[in-house]
Structures are given as C-alpha cells and as structure tokens.
Amino acid sequence: MADIGVFAKSARITGPSRADLQAELKQRYQAGASIRSLAREMGRSYGFVRNILAESEVELRGRGGAHRRKT
C-alpha cells in the first residue's frame, strides 16, 4: 500500500494526487480501518478524511459502540 502520510500537514491536495489519495483511503476504509485511525496516520483532521471518503462515494459505516435498549 502507498504511504498516505507524504503530504505536508496544511498542503492543499488537488488533481491526480487527490485522486490517488481518495483511492487509497477508500481501499483502507473498506478493509476495516476507521476514519479516526486514517486521520491520525495522515496527521489530518477527521473531517478532512471523511470528506475525502465522501468524495470517493464510499458508503460510510455507522457509528459503533453499545446501544441502550428501552426498558
């Protein structure tokens, strides 16, 4: 897999670089990585990674965790 952390922290990512990043993040996300783990690995925000995934038209998973049942 390509290294997704090669961009400067505040660099604008456009064109072919953005398309490559979308494909890589989509592949990792669909393989089970969380948005938070991808963001941490890249040094980017959760929102940035989520937007990249949304642009690549990936189906985002729901939030995990325990659910309360009505009593």
C-alpha distances in whole Angstrom, upper triangle without the diagonal:
4,7,9,12,13,16,19,20,23,21,22,19,20,20,17,15,16,15,11,11,13,11,8,10,12,9,9,13,14,12,14,13,16,17,18,16,13,16,17,13,14,18,19,21,21,23,20,17,20,21,18,17,21,20,18,20,18,21,21,22,25,26,26,29,32,35,38,41,44,47
4,6,9,9,12,16,17,20,18,19,16,17,17,14,12,13,13,9,9,12,10,7,10,12,11,11,14,16,15,17,15,17,17,18,16,13,15,16,12,12,16,17,19,20,21,18,16,19,20,16,16,20,19,17,20,19,22,22,23,26,27,27,30,34,36,40,42,45,48
4,6,6,10,13,14,17,16,17,15,17,18,15,12,13,14,11,9,13,12,9,10,14,13,11,15,17,16,17,15,16,16,17,14,11,13,13,10,9,12,14,17,18,20,17,15,18,19,16,17,20,20,18,21,20,23,22,23,26,26,27,29,33,35,39,42,45,48
4,6,8,11,12,14,13,14,12,14,15,14,10,11,12,9,7,10,11,7,8,12,12,10,13,15,15,16,13,14,13,14,12,9,10,11,8,6,10,11,14,14,16,13,11,15,15,12,14,17,17,16,19,18,20,19,21,24,24,25,27,31,33,37,40,42,46
4,6,8,9,12,11,13,12,15,17,16,12,13,15,12,10,13,14,11,11,15,15,13,15,19,18,18,15,16,14,14,12,10,9,10,7,4,7,9,13,14,16,13,12,16,17,14,16,19,19,18,22,20,23,22,23,25,25,26,28,32,34,37,41,43,46
4,7,9,12,10,12,11,14,15,14,10,12,14,12,10,14,15,13,13,17,17,16,18,21,21,22,19,19,18,18,16,13,13,13,10,8,10,11,15,17,18,15,15,18,18,16,18,21,20,20,23,22,25,24,26,29,28,29,32,35,38,41,44,47,50
4,6,8,6,9,8,11,14,13,9,10,14,12,10,13,15,14,14,17,18,17,19,22,22,23,20,20,17,18,17,14,12,13,11,8,9,10,13,16,16,13,13,17,17,14,17,20,19,19,22,22,25,24,26,28,28,30,32,36,38,41,44,46,50
4,6,5,9,9,13,16,16,13,13,17,16,13,17,19,17,17,20,22,20,22,25,25,25,22,22,19,18,18,15,13,14,13,9,9,10,13,16,17,14,15,18,18,16,19,22,21,21,25,25,27,26,28,30,29,31,33,37,39,42,45,47,50
4,6,9,10,14,17,18,15,14,18,17,14,17,19,18,16,20,22,20,21,24,25,24,21,20,17,16,16,14,11,12,11,8,6,7,10,13,14,11,13,16,16,15,18,20,20,21,24,24,26,24,26,28,27,28,30,34,36,39,42,44,47
4,7,9,13,16,18,15,14,18,18,15,17,20,19,18,21,23,22,22,26,27,26,23,22,18,18,18,16,13,14,15,11,10,8,10,14,14,11,13,16,15,15,18,20,19,21,24,24,26,25,27,28,28,30,32,35,37,39,43,45,48
4,6,9,13,14,11,11,15,15,13,15,18,18,17,20,22,22,22,25,26,27,23,23,19,19,20,17,15,16,16,12,11,10,13,16,15,12,14,17,16,14,18,20,18,19,23,23,26,25,27,29,29,31,34,37,39,41,45,47,50
4,6,10,12,10,9,13,14,12,14,17,17,16,19,21,21,22,24,26,26,23,23,19,20,21,18,15,18,17,14,14,12,13,16,14,11,13,16,14,12,16,17,15,17,20,21,24,24,26,28,28,31,33,37,38,41,44,46,50
4,7,9,6,5,9,10,9,10,13,14,14,16,18,19,19,22,23,24,21,21,18,19,19,16,15,17,16,13,14,12,14,16,15,11,12,15,12,10,14,15,13,14,18,19,22,22,25,27,27,30,33,36,37,41,43,46,49
4,7,6,5,8,10,10,11,13,15,15,17,19,20,20,22,24,25,23,23,20,22,22,19,18,20,19,16,17,15,17,18,17,13,14,16,13,11,14,15,12,14,17,19,22,22,26,28,29,31,35,38,39,42,45,47,51
4,5,5,6,9,10,11,13,15,16,17,19,20,21,23,25,26,24,25,22,24,24,21,20,23,22,18,20,18,20,21,20,16,16,18,15,13,16,16,13,13,17,19,23,23,27,29,31,33,36,40,41,44,47,49,52
4,5,5,6,9,10,11,12,14,15,17,18,20,21,23,25,23,24,22,24,24,20,20,23,21,18,20,19,21,22,21,17,17,19,17,13,16,17,14,13,17,18,22,23,26,29,31,33,36,40,41,44,47,49,53
4,5,5,6,9,10,11,12,14,15,17,18,20,21,23,21,22,19,21,21,17,17,19,17,14,17,16,18,19,18,15,14,17,15,12,14,16,14,13,17,18,22,22,25,28,29,31,34,38,39,42,45,48,51
4,5,5,6,9,10,10,12,14,15,16,18,20,21,19,19,17,19,19,15,15,18,17,13,16,14,16,16,15,12,11,14,12,8,11,13,10,10,14,15,19,19,22,25,26,28,31,35,36,39,42,44,48
4,5,5,6,9,10,10,12,14,15,16,18,20,19,20,18,20,20,16,17,20,18,16,18,17,18,18,17,14,13,15,13,9,11,13,10,8,12,13,17,18,21,24,26,28,32,35,36,40,42,44,48
4,5,5,6,9,10,11,12,14,15,17,19,17,19,17,19,19,15,16,19,16,14,17,16,18,19,18,15,13,15,15,11,12,14,12,10,14,15,18,19,22,25,26,28,31,35,36,40,42,45,48
4,5,5,6,8,10,11,12,14,15,17,15,16,14,16,15,11,12,15,13,11,14,13,15,15,15,12,10,12,12,8,9,12,11,10,13,13,17,17,19,22,23,25,28,32,33,37,39,42,45
4,6,5,6,8,10,10,12,14,15,14,15,13,16,15,12,13,16,15,13,16,14,15,14,14,11,9,10,10,6,6,9,8,6,10,10,13,14,17,20,21,23,27,30,31,35,37,40,43
4,6,5,6,9,10,11,12,15,14,15,14,17,16,13,15,18,16,15,18,17,18,17,17,15,12,13,13,9,9,12,10,7,10,10,14,15,17,21,22,24,27,31,32,36,38,41,44
4,5,5,6,9,10,11,13,11,13,13,15,14,10,13,15,13,12,15,15,17,16,17,14,11,13,14,10,10,13,13,10,13,12,15,15,17,21,22,23,26,30,31,35,37,40,44
4,5,5,6,8,10,11,9,10,9,12,11,7,10,13,11,10,14,12,14,12,13,11,8,10,11,8,7,11,11,9,11,10,13,12,14,17,18,19,23,26,28,32,34,37,40
4,6,5,6,8,10,10,11,10,14,13,10,13,16,14,14,17,16,16,14,15,13,10,10,11,9,6,9,10,7,9,7,9,10,12,16,17,19,22,26,27,31,33,36,39
4,6,5,6,9,9,12,12,15,14,11,14,17,15,15,18,18,19,17,18,16,13,14,15,12,10,13,14,10,12,9,12,12,14,17,19,20,23,26,28,32,34,37,40
4,5,5,7,6,9,10,12,10,8,12,13,12,13,16,16,17,15,17,15,12,13,15,12,10,14,15,13,14,11,13,12,13,16,17,18,21,24,26,30,32,35,38
4,5,5,5,6,7,10,10,8,11,13,13,13,16,15,15,13,14,14,10,10,13,11,8,11,13,11,12,9,10,9,9,13,14,14,18,21,23,27,29,32,35
4,5,7,9,11,14,13,12,15,17,16,17,20,19,19,16,18,17,13,13,15,13,10,13,14,12,12,8,9,9,9,13,15,15,19,22,23,27,29,32,35
4,6,9,12,14,13,12,15,17,15,17,20,20,20,18,20,19,15,16,18,16,13,16,18,15,15,12,12,12,12,15,16,16,19,22,24,28,30,33,36
4,6,9,12,10,11,14,15,14,16,19,19,19,16,18,18,14,14,17,16,13,16,18,16,16,12,12,11,10,13,13,12,15,18,21,24,27,30,33
4,7,8,7,7,10,11,11,13,15,15,15,13,15,15,12,12,16,14,12,15,17,16,16,13,13,11,11,13,13,13,15,19,21,25,28,31,34
4,5,5,6,9,10,11,12,14,13,13,10,13,13,10,10,14,13,11,14,17,16,16,13,13,10,9,11,10,10,13,17,19,23,25,28,31
4,6,5,6,9,10,11,12,10,9,6,9,10,6,7,10,10,9,11,14,14,14,12,12,9,10,11,11,12,15,19,20,24,27,29,33
4,5,5,6,9,10,10,9,8,6,9,10,8,9,13,13,12,15,17,17,18,16,16,13,13,13,12,13,14,18,20,23,27,30,32
4,5,5,6,9,10,10,10,9,12,13,10,11,15,14,13,17,19,18,19,17,17,14,14,16,14,14,16,20,22,26,29,32,35
4,5,5,6,9,8,9,8,11,10,7,10,12,11,11,14,16,15,17,15,16,14,14,16,16,16,19,22,25,28,31,34,37
4,5,5,6,5,6,5,9,8,6,9,11,11,11,14,16,16,18,16,17,15,16,17,16,17,20,23,25,28,32,34,37
4,5,5,7,8,8,12,11,10,12,15,15,15,18,19,20,21,19,21,18,18,19,18,18,20,23,26,29,32,35,38
4,6,8,10,11,14,13,11,14,16,15,15,19,20,19,21,19,21,19,19,21,20,20,22,26,28,32,35,38,41
4,5,8,10,12,10,9,12,14,12,14,17,17,17,20,19,21,19,20,22,21,22,24,28,30,33,37,39,42
4,7,10,12,10,10,14,15,14,16,19,19,20,22,21,23,21,22,23,22,23,25,28,30,33,37,39,42
4,7,8,7,7,10,11,11,13,16,16,17,20,19,21,18,20,21,20,22,24,27,29,32,35,38,41
4,5,5,7,9,10,11,13,14,16,17,19,18,19,16,18,19,17,19,21,25,26,29,32,35,38
4,6,5,6,9,10,11,12,14,16,17,15,16,13,14,15,14,16,18,21,23,26,29,31,34
4,6,5,6,9,10,10,12,14,15,15,16,13,15,15,15,18,20,23,24,27,30,32,35
4,5,5,6,9,10,11,13,14,14,16,14,16,18,17,20,23,26,27,30,33,35,39
4,5,5,6,9,10,11,13,12,14,11,14,15,15,18,21,24,26,29,32,34,37
4,5,5,6,9,10,11,10,11,9,11,13,13,16,19,22,23,26,29,31,35
4,5,5,6,9,10,10,12,11,14,15,16,19,22,26,26,29,32,34,37
4,5,5,6,9,9,12,11,15,17,18,21,24,27,28,31,34,36,40
4,5,5,6,6,8,8,11,14,15,18,21,25,26,29,31,34,37
4,5,5,6,8,8,11,14,16,19,22,25,25,29,31,33,36
4,5,8,11,11,15,17,19,22,26,29,29,32,34,36,40
4,6,9,11,14,17,19,22,26,29,29,33,35,37,40
4,6,9,12,15,18,20,24,27,27,31,32,34,38
4,6,9,12,15,17,21,24,25,28,30,32,36
4,6,9,13,15,19,21,21,25,26,29,32
4,7,9,12,15,18,19,22,24,26,30
4,7,8,12,15,15,19,21,24,27
4,6,10,12,12,16,17,20,24
4,7,10,10,14,16,19,22
4,7,9,12,15,18,21
4,7,10,13,16,19
4,7,10,13,15
4,6,10,12
4,7,9
4,6
4
